[in-house]
């Protein structure tokens, strides 16, 4: 997992652990659940806002069919 450091006004305020970080620009969250819940979208949105990244991808391997959702800020 990739660690992202979150700063506010030049002070380190936290650290997030994402499943994948692509080209230091795209956050990829991997799930293995029956269905994607609102909280999964909220988690990815929170990561994007906290890191100032603009693109995230949520991939679910747990349903009958692979699900891939892109989130753009």
C-alpha positions in Angstrom: 0.0 0.0 0.0 1.1 3.5 -0.7 1.4 6.1 2.1 0.2 9.6 1.4 1.2 12.4 3.8 -1.4 15.1 4.3 -0.4 18.6 5.1 -2.4 21.7 6.2 -0.7 25.1 6.2 2.7 23.4 5.9 2.1 21.1 8.9 1.8 17.4 8.6 -1.6 16.4 9.9 -2.0 12.8 8.9 -1.2 10.0 6.7 -3.4 7.8 4.5 -2.7 4.4 3.2 -4.1 3.8 -0.2 -4.2 0.4 -2.0 -2.5 1.7 -5.2 -1.1 5.0 -6.3 -0.6 5.2 -10.0 2.0 7.6 -11.4 1.7 9.7 -8.2 -1.6 11.0 -9.6 -4.4 8.5 -9.4 -5.6 6.8 -6.2 -6.9 3.3 -6.7 -9.0 1.7 -4.0 -9.6 -2.1 -4.2 -12.6 -3.8 -2.7 -13.9 -7.4 -2.5 -17.5 -6.9 -1.4 -20.9 -8.0 -2.7 -21.8 -4.4 -3.6 -20.2 -1.0 -3.4 -21.7 1.1 -0.6 -21.8 4.8 -0.2 -19.1 4.6 2.4 -16.7 3.3 -0.2 -17.3 6.3 -2.4 -17.0 8.6 0.6 -13.6 7.0 1.5 -12.2 7.6 -2.0 -13.6 11.2 -2.1 -12.0 11.9 1.3 -8.7 10.6 0.1 -8.9 12.8 -3.0 -9.8 15.9 -1.1 -7.2 15.4 1.6 -4.4 14.8 -0.9 -5.4 17.3 -3.6 -5.4 14.5 -6.2 -8.1 14.8 -8.9 -8.7 11.2 -10.1 -9.6 8.1 -8.2 -10.7 4.7 -9.2 -12.8 2.3 -7.2 -12.5 -1.4 -8.2 -14.6 -4.1 -6.7 -13.6 -7.8 -7.2 -16.3 -9.2 -4.9 -19.4 -9.0 -7.0 -20.4 -11.5 -9.7 -19.0 -9.0 -12.3 -16.0 -6.8 -11.9 -17.0 -3.2 -11.1 -14.8 -0.2 -12.0 -15.9 3.3 -11.1 -13.9 6.5 -11.8 -14.2 9.6 -9.6 -13.0 13.0 -10.7 -12.8 16.2 -8.6 
